[in-house]
Amino acid sequence: MPRPRIPAAIAHPVRLLPLTFLTLILAGTLMLMLPFARTGEYSPEFMPAFFTSTSAVTVTGLATVDTASYWSPAGQVIILILVEIGGLGIVALATVLGLFIGGRLGLRTRLVAQTDMHVVSLGEVRPLFRRVAVVMLSFQLVIAVVLSVRYRGSYFDSWGTSLWHGVFDAVMAFNNAGFSLNSDSITRYAGDWLIIVPICLGVFFGAVGFPVLAELFSGWRNPSKWTIHTRLTVWGSVFLLVVGAVVFLALEWSNPATLGTLPWDHRLVSGLEGGVMPRSGGLNSFDWGSVRPETLSFGTVLMFIGGGSASTAGGIKVTTFLLLAYVVLAELRGDPQVTIGARAISSAVVRTALTIALISVMLVTGSTWLLMLLSDATFENALFEVTSAFATAGLSTGLTPDLNNASQVLIIVLMFIGRVGTITAASAFVLRRRAPRYTVPEEQPIIG
């Protein structure tokens, strides 16, 4: 029997990838609308299911309803599965399952996987996905064990409840999703370093990216031999973590609405969280709606930068941010090439970085204005919420649950674009069917 042909208009990996994510979102929506997915007091509604499914698949964590009380245990399991698939990547999951059962990879599957995971060579797809599956499960298993033991000893009376909370929080942490089984997120654990630190570590390593983790596992003793991508991601992530924690502590140390009333050691733990979570974590042990305006704006910047490429984090990515800094430095110096260490960066990579940054700025700016138009949100809260959705961070000042349907659709679109990537989303609409076969004369307009 001949295999069904995929229409040429959507067969290209750049278009097939967002369509695959959209298919999973719709499937998740249908499952969340089933009677057993909600607690008995709630009737089936499309928008809460659609919003939650999109937020889970895009590993964001923003929610219009309380995950702990609105969704039943079955609904919470559906959310966890959607987050796990969305974090690993839909095509990555299918590929890993196929590899584990001895299946073969078709060219189209490898091309879509290559697009999803930012793999340079098709030959890297098979071994990378094996490592991705092992790394994800290993990190989540360790974090789940640590959290479950702590929950059983200090917060819950039964091992069943402790294990369920431990597994759920571990999956959310490594996948950088902000869903929680508690109505107050992780506020009840504020200052508990045996819970906050493992969750922060899960968020940090999940945001580094799978190619970087694979390279670190094989050559962490030789930083001089790391690729440029790994150097930028690792040192950039560490730098942003330290700066984020220090700035957060400096701004919020005496704020009675956040850290001001906590013991000094609890403040330090919360400071670590304040430096990690805006990078795409989404879980919070304090109210982001109560932080100082300066902290809110700084958190917005951290969310916009995001984590590493081919990771569970969003944003424009650390490598893009640092590469643009090198571009500016090279231009100021008058260097003919952009160089990082002993390597030159191609003009194609520079063009991609500039495109991502510019599209992202326009998208966030325009969406902030539109959200203010559709709701009564202030500029600061609208910008924070829009950036959180676009960067798939999941942090909120409390605005999202009060948004009307039109505003929720805007947030849904931003979460979707943030997960599939600005370049992929834009290219899906303007991709050329054929490469141009000629060049045109050059001209130099006046710049600046």
N, C-alpha and C positions, 0 to 999 in steps of 0.2 A: 504494500500500500504506500503510495507516494506521500512524503512528508508535506504538511501544509506550508505554503510559502508566505513569508512575512512581507507585507507590502513594502516596496522600495522606499516609500516616503518615510517609513519609520524604522527601516532595517539598520540604518547607521547607528553605531553604538552611542553616539552623542544624543540621539533621540530615543533610542531604546532604553537607556538607563533611567531617565525621568519617568517614562511610561511604566517601567517596571515598578518604580517606587509608588507611582500613583495607583497602580493595580493593588499593591499591598495595602495602601491606605484605605482604599474602598473596601477591600476584603475585611480589614480590621474594623471598619465602620459597621459593616453588616453584622459581624460577630458581636460587637459591643451593643448592638440594638436588640439582640436576642434577650428574652425575658430573664434567663438565668445570670446574665452579666451584671444586672443591677440589683440593689437591695429592693425589697418588696414595696417600699413606699413610693418609688419613682416609676413613672410610666416611660415607655420608649420615646426618645426624642432624637432627631437626626443631628442637630448641631453639637450637642455635647459629645455624641459618639464620634462624629466626623472630626471635631477639634481634638479630642483625646487621641484618636487613631493617628492623626497627622503628627501630633506632638510626640507620640511614642515612636513612630517609624522614623521621624527625623531626629530622634534622641534629644528632644528639647526639654520637655518637662513642664512647660506652661500648661495650666489647666483652668477651665471655666467652672468646674465642679470639684468638690472635695473627693479626692481619690479614696480616702479612708472610709467615708460614709456613703458616697453615691454608688460606687461599684462594689459588687459582691466579691467574695474570694475568687470566683470563677472569672469575673471581669478583671480583677487584678492580675490573675495569671495570664489572661489575654494581653494585657498591657505589658507585662514582663516579657512575653514571647515577642511581641512587636518591637520592643526596645532592643532585645537581643538580636533579632534579625536586622533591624535598622542599623545597629551599631556595627555589626560584622559586614553588612552590605548584602543585599538580597542575592546578587549574583555570586558573591563570595560564598555565601551559605550553600547555594546550589552546587557550586563548584567543589566545595569541601566534601559535601555529602557524596557527590559523584566520585571523587577521588577515593574516599574511604570504602566505597562498595566496588571499586575497580572499574568504574566507568571511564569513558574517554571524553576529552574536551573538544568540542567543535570550535572552529575558527571564530565564529560569531560570539560564542560564549566567552572565549578568551579575550576578544576585542572589547566586549562590554565590561568584562572584569578589569581589563587594563585601564579603561576609562574611569571606572568606579574607584579603583585603588591607586591611581596615578603611577602605575608600573611602567617603566621605560621600555622594557623588552617583553615580548610575548613569552619568551622562554622563562621569564621569572614568575609567571602567573601560578603555575602548579606548585613549585616549592614555597612560594610566598604564602599561599592560602593554607598550606599545611601548618606553617609556623603561626599564621594568624589564629587559627582555631586553637592550637595548643597554648599560645600565649594568653588569649582571652580567657579560656577556661581555667588555666593555672592561676592567673591573677585573681579571678573571681572566686575560685575555690579557697584560696588562702585568706582573702578578705572576709568571705562568708564565715569561715571557721572562727576567725578572731572576733568578729562581731557577734556571732551566735553565742560564744562562750561568755562574752561580756554582757550581752542581753540577759542570758539565763542567770547570771550571778547578781545582777543589779536592777533589772527592769521588768522581767517577765517571770511568771511562776512555772511555766511549762517549757520543755525542750521543743515541742512542736511549734509554739508561737515564736520562740527565740530563733529557731532555724529558719522559719518562714521570713521573719524580719531580716535576719542576717543575709539570707540568699537574695532577697529583694533589694536591699540596700547595696549589696556588693555588685549586683548587676547594674543598678542605676549609677553607682559611682564610676565603675570602669567605662561604662558607655556614655558617661557625661550627661545623663538624663536626670531631671530634677523631680521625678515622681517619688512620693513617699507614702507609706502605709499609715503615717500619723498626720492628723489634720494640721499640725503646726510644723510640718517637715521634720527637722532634727533639732528643734528648739529645746526639747526636753533633755537633750544630751549636751547642751551648751557647756563647754569647759571640760568635758570628759575626754581626755586625750586618747584613751583606749578605743574610743569610737570615732572621734573627729579625725584623728591622725590617719588611721587606716582608710577612712573614706576619702580624705584629701589625697593620700598616696594613690588610691585607685583612680581618682579624677586626673591627677597629674600624669600618671603613666598612660592612661587611656587617651589623653590629649597629646601625647608625644608623637604617636603615629606608628603603625606596624612596621614599615620599612626601617625606621630608626631603631625600634626595639630589636628587630632581627639583627641589625648591624651591631648593636651594643652587646647582644648576647654572644656574638662570635668574635668581637674584637674590642671589648670595653677597656682592655689594658693598654691599648695603643691609640690614644686620641689623635696622634699625629697622622694616623692612617685613615681616619674617618673621612667620609665624603663631605663635600661642602654642605649638602643638605642636612646631614646629621649634625655637623658642627653648628650650623645656624639654628637648628631646632633645639638641640640640647642646651647650648649656652644661652640662647635667646629665652628659652623656657625658664631656666634657672634664674636668669636676670630679672625677668618679669615677675617671677614668684617672689624673689627677695624684695624688689622694689614695691610690688603690690602689697606685701605684708607690712613693710615698714611704713608706707604711706597710710595704709588703712589704720594701723595702730596709732600713728601720730594724730590722725584726724578724729578717730573715734575713742581714744583712750579715756577722755573725760565726759563723753556723751552719755548721760544717764539713761537714754532710751535704747542704747545698744550695749556698750562695754563698761560704762561708767560705774555701775553698781556691782560688777563682778570682781572676785579676787584677782590679784595680779597674774597668777599662773593661768587662770581661766581666760584672762584677756589675751595672753600670748597664744593660747590654743585657737581662740577665735580670730586672732590676727593672722595666723597661718591659713585659716579658712577664708578670710577676707582677701588673701593674696592668691588663692587657688580657685575658688568657686567662680569668680567672674570670667575665668578663662574658658568656661563652658560647663561648669559643674551643675549648677542649678539648685542644689540642696543648700539649706541655710539654717543656722541655729540662732539667728537674730533677724529682726525685721528690717529689710532693705527700705521699707517705706519710712523708717525713722532715722536713717543715717543723715549726716550733714549734706547739704547740697554739693560741697566740694568732693565728698566721698562718692556721691551718686554719679557725678560727672567723671571722676577717675575710674569708677567701675564700668561706666559706659565705654571708655577708651579701651580698657582691658578686654571687654567682651568683643568689641569691634576687631581687635587684633586676633583674638582666639588662640587656638592651639596649633598643632603640627599638621602638615598635609597627610592625607590618607589615614586620618585618625578619627576618633569619635567626636572630636571637637569641631566647632564651627568657626566663624569669623573669616577674615581675609587670610589668615594663617601667619604664623611667626616668620616663616621663610619669606613670604611676600613683603611683610613689614620691614624686615632687616635688609632684604635685597633693595628695596626702594631707598633705604638710608644710604646704601653703598652707591646707588645711582646718583643721588644728590651729591654725595661726597666726590664722586668722580667728575661730575659736572662742575662743581666749585673749583676743583683742582685743575680742570682743563685736560683731564686724562682722556686719551682716545678710546680706551676700553674700560668697562667696569670689571674690576678684578677683586676677588676675595681670596686672600692668601696668595698662593702661587697659581691660581686658576682664573681664567677670563670667563666672563658670563656672556653667553651669546645674546645677540640683539633680539632673537625670538623670545627668549626667556624674559628679558626686560620688557618687551611689548606685552607679554602675558601678565606680568606683575602690574604694570601700569593699567592695563585693561581691567583687571580684577579690582584694583583699588578705586578706580574712577567709577566703574559701574556700582560698586558697593556704596560709595559715598552718595551718589545720585539716588540710589534705591533707598537708603536709610533716610536721607534728607527729605525726599519726596513722600515717603511713607509716614514720616513724623508729621509733616504738614497735613497729610490726608487723615491721619488718626485724630489730630486735633480738630479737624473739620467734622469728622463723623461722631466725635464724642466731646465731652467737656474736660478732657485731660489737659493738664498744664504742659508746657513745652518740655520741662525736665522729665516728667513722668512718661510722656509720650515718646520722647527720644530714648529713654531707658528701656521701655517696653518693646519698641520697634527694634532696637539693637539687640535685645535679648532674644527676640524671635529670629531675626536674621542670622545671628551668631549661634543659634540653637543652644543658648546658654540656660534658659529656663528660670532665671531669676526674675522676680516681679516685685513691684512696690505695692501690689494689691490691686492694680488696675484691671488686669485681665478678666477676673470673674465678673466685673461690672460692665464689660463691653457689650454693645448691642451686636446683632447678627452681622451687620455690614462691617463693623470693626473687627469682629472675630474672623471673617473671611480674609481681611487684609493680613491679620496675624498668621493665618493658615498659609497664605501665599508666601509670606516672608520665611516661614519655617521650611517650607518645601524648597524654595530657592536656596536657602542657606544650607540645606542638606545635600542637594545634588550639585551645588556649586554655581557661582554666577556665570562662569564661562560656559559650562554645560547648558544651563538654562537659556542663556542668550543664544548660544550656537544652535540649539534645537530649533530655533525659529528662523535664523538667518544663514544656516549652513549652506554652502554652495554644493550643488550636485556634481559639478566638475570644476577642476582647478583652472584658473585663467591661463591661457596659452600665449599670452603676450604681456609686455611691460609698456608703460607709458613714460614720457619724458618727465624728469624730475624738476621741481621748482622749490625754492626756499622762501616761505613766508617769514615775515618778521615775527619773532617770538619774544615776549616780555616787554 
